[in-house]
Amino acid sequence: MDEAKLDAFMGQLAGYMTGATVCLGIWLGDRLGLFQALNGGGPTTADQLAERTNCHPRLVREWLNSQAAGKVLTYDGATDTYELSPEVALAVADEDSPAFTARGLSVLNSLFIDAEKAADTIRGTGALSWVDHDHHLFDGTEWFFRTGYREGLPVWIDALDGVSDVLHAGGTIADVGCGHGAAVVVLADLYPEATLTGFDFHAPSVETAKERAVEAGVSDRASFRQADAQGYDGSYDLICFFDCLHDMGDPVGILRYAKEHLNPGGTILLVEPFALDDLASNIADNPMAAIFYTASATICTPNSQSQEVGLGIGTQAGAARLREVANEAGLTHVRTADQTPFNLILEVRP
């Protein structure tokens, strides 16, 4: 046995454990309003923060220490105060910032809450429906992607050939697998002339999406209905799949169905998690691979396995595999319109 290799891995494992606990602390800071109370407040004592947030002073002190040790906050021993920098505040305290991540960490809560379900699924049938997960998954997924959609969608739509002009002229959009409606709300704001419909098979998510549209003032042009990915009606100039096609049991059939519901000259926008096509390269060189593969093993692929066909292309399918799926569905035009460290953005047409 190589003791040096063991020591190195133990250090690596300690880092993983630290990261997980710091993420929990960040989620708590957002959930309790602690970061918001620190934001712009300058150096703050534990008692001051506890008073501002109506939280237990002793536990606030321990939370502050955890976040300072994790380099999220800074601590001044001379004054016994803590401070949130403007840069970190963008990620943990400002929900309108494109860097805001704190609320999306609720996804990690769901992974641990549902850990026994995941274990039973892996040793069993491989099937675990999205609807059978803890609510933290639905809440966290909305916020994990919401800020990225706000930042990315204007660029992604502009990268699609002719689509922006169609939408500004009053085009129609369907978002299949819309979840809490984060993308629909962004698109409705970007294209007030367009008419948007979000579809999801999860009834509670559809109700939340309706609330989000009202809150954003776009309910006059954005509506939501419960329907699965081969059960919606109407025809559309743009049909979108945001980070969901890989979750579905029959992606070929679902894209074929979408093709049948496109208006003449219409486009499918397929947004999927970023992955390199070569497995070895993806494992070695994609910094998001470990997160995405874990989600694939415990959430995404089990949901696919719970549905008809159960193709299970996985969260890290990559552009080449997605192109194969689209081609099999009769969609011959598949172009990578853009990509980010988190997403592949594909323009798909017959």
N, C-alpha and C positions, 0 to 999 in steps of 0.2 A: 504493500500500500504506500502511496505517495502522500506523506503527511502535508507537504506544501500545497498539494492540490486540494486536500480536504480543508485545510485552513482557509484557502482562497475561496472555496465554495461556502464555507460557514460565514465568511465575511459578506459574500454575495447574498446569502440567505438572510442575514441580519438586515441588510439593506432593503430587501423585499418586505420584511416584517415592519421595519420602520416606515417605509412608504405607505403600507396599508393603514397603519395606525395614524399617521399624519393626515392621510386622506379622510379618515373618519373624523378627525378633529376639524378639518376644513369644512366638511359637511355640517358638523355641529355648529361651527361658527356662523355659517349662513343660516341654518335652520333657526338658531336662537337670536339672530340679529346682532351678533357680537362684532362681526367684521364691519357691518354697516355703521355701528356705533363708534367704532374706531376710525372709520374712514374720514379723513380730514380733521380729526380731533386732536392731532398732535400727541405728545407723550401723555400716557394715561396710566393711572394706577389701577390695580385689580379692583379696589373698592369703588373707584369712580365708574369703572366699566360695569360692575355688578349693579350699581345704583341706576345707571342709564338703561340697563336692559332688564331690570327686575329679575336677576338671576342670583343664585346662591354664591355669596362672596368667596367662600373657601374653594368651591369647585371652579369658579371662574379663574381663580389664581392658578389652579392646576392646569386648566385648559390653556391659559396664557403661557405657562411654562412649556407646555408641550409644543405649542406653535412657535415659540422662540427657539426651542431646541431643534425644531425642524426647519429653521431658517425662513419661516413664513413671516414672523414678526421679529422686530429687533427689541432687545432688552438693554436698558441702561441701569447698571447696578448702582451707580452713584445716586440716582434719583428714584430707583425702584419703579421705573415706568416702562411701558411697552408702547411700541408704535408700529403702525401699518404704513408702509411706503406707498406712494402714489402708483408705482408700477405694479406691485402685488395687488393693490386694491382693484385694478382692472380685472384681475382673474378671480378674485374672491368676494368683492363687495359691490361691484357695479354691474347689475344684470343687463344693462344696455350695451356693455362693452363687447366687442367681438372676441375678447379673450376670456370672458366670464365662463368659468368651469365648475365652480363650487357646487352648484345645485345638481349638475350632471353626475356628480359622484354618488348620487343616490343609487345609480346602477350597481355600484360595488356593494351597497347594502343588500340589494336583492340577491346578488350572487351568494353571499354568506347566509342570508335567511333561507334561501332555497337550496343550500348545499346538499342536504340529505335527499331532496327530490332529484338533484342532478346525479348523485351517486346511484340511487335506485334506477334512474333512467339508463345510465351507462351500463349497469350490470343487467338490465332488463331488456325491454323492447326497443329502446332508443328513442321512444316517442314521448315528448312533453310539450303540450300546447302552450303557446304564448299566454293564453288566458288563464293558465293555471299557475302563473308566477305571482310573486308578491307585488303589491301595488308600487313599491319603490322602483321596480323596473320600468313601469309606464311613465312615472313622473321623471325619473332620471333620464330616460331615453329622450323625452321632449327637450330637456335642458342640455343634454349632451350634444344634440345636433342643432338646437335652435340658434345659437350664436353663430355657428358655422354657416347655416343657411342664410342668415341675415347678411353675412359678409360675402358669401360665395354666389348666391343666386343671381345677382345682377350681372356678374361676370359670366356665369355658366349660360344664362339665357342668351346673352350677347354672342357667345361662342357658337350657338346653334344657327345654322344657315336660315336666315329670313324669319325666324320665329318671333323675335322682338317686334318687328313691324306688324305681324299678324295679331299679336296680343294687344298692341296699342290701338289697333283698328277694331277692337271688340271681339277678339278671338275667345275660344272656349278652352278651359283647362280641366283635366281630371287628375286628381292625386290619388292613386290606388295604394292602399295601405297607409293612410294619412296619419294614423295615430292621433295625437292631440292637436293636429292641425298646424304645427309650427311652420311648415313650408307654405301651406295655403295662405296663411296670414301674411307672410312676407310677399308672396306673389300678388296678392290682392292689393297690397300697398304699392308695389312696383308698377302694376298694370291696372289702374282703377277702371279702365274701359272694358276689361275682360270679365268673363263670368266663370267662376270656379266652383267645382264640386269635389269634395273629399269623400272617399269611400274607405271604410274599414270594417272588418268582421267583428271587432271587439266593441260591443255596445257602450260600455262605460267610457272608452276613449272617444267615441263619436259624440257623446254628450259633453265631454270636456272640450272637444274641438269647437262645438257650438258656442260654449262659454267664451273661449279664447277669441272667436270671431267678434262676438259682441264687445268684449273688452277692448279689442283693437279698432272698433268702429268700422269693420268691413263686412258685417253680416248682411248688408244689402246686396252684395255681389258674391259672397262666399257661403256656400251651404254644405251640409254634411249628411251623409246617409249611411246606414248600416248595410253593407253588402260585401261579399267576398270578391276575390280578384277575378272570378269568372262569373259574376252575378250582377254586375252593374249594367245600367242601360245608358242610352244616349250615344252621341258621336262627338268627337273633340278634335281641336286643332293641335293640342299638346296633351299627351298622356304621360304622367310622371310616376316613377317608382323611386322613392327616396330611401335608400339603405334598407330595402325590404325584400327585393326579389329573391335574394339568397335564402331568406327565411321560408319561402313558399315551397309547397310540396311538388308542384308541377310548373316550374318556371317556363318550360317550353309552351305548354298549353296556355299559360297565362299571357305570355307575349303574343301568341297566336290570337287569343281573344282580344287583346289590345289592338292588334293590327286590324281586326274586323271592326273596331269602334273608332278608328281614325277617320277624320274628314279627308277628302282628297288633298294631297300635299301635306298631310299631317305628320307630326314627329313624335317619337317616344323619347323622353329624357330618362336615361337610366343612370342613377347615382348609386354607386356601390363602394364598399370599403376599399381603400387602396391596397393593392397587392402586386407583387412582381410575379410574372408568369412562371418562372422557374422556382420550384419548391426550395431547393437548397439556397438559392440567392435570396428568396423571400425570408427564410428563417434567419439567414446571416445578416441581411442588409436592410430589412424593413423594421424600423424602430417600433412600429405599432403592432408587429406580428404577434408578439406574446399575448397582448391584450385581446386582439381580434380572434386568435385561435382559441383562447379560453372562452370567449363569448360564443364562438362557434360550437364548441363541445358541450356547453351547458345551456345555451338558449336557442341559438339560430338553427343549427342542424337538427336538434330534437324537435323543434316546431315543424320543420320540413318533414321529418319522419312521421309526425302525427297526422299528416294530411295525405290525400290521395296521391299516388305515384311515389312520393317521398324521395325525390331525386337527391336532395341533400348536397347541393353544390358547394355549400359552406361559405363562411364569411370571407375567406381568402381565395375566392374563385379566380380572380385575375381577369384581365381584359381578354386574353385569348379564349378562356373557357366561356366567358360571357358572350363572346362573338359566336362561338359554336352553338350556344343555346339559342341566340337570336336567329342565326341562320337556319337552324332546325325548325324554328317557328315561321319560316318564310320571310324573314326580314334580312334582306341582303346587304343593306347599307348600314354598317356599324363603324362609327368613327370616334376615336378618343378626342373629345372636344376640349378637355381640360383635365388637370389632375392637381391634387393637393396632397400633403402628407397623410391626410385622412381619407380622401375620396378619389375614385375614378369617375369621370363624367363622360358618358357615352351618348352620342347622337345616333338614334336608331330609326331606320325607315324601311319600307318595303323595297 
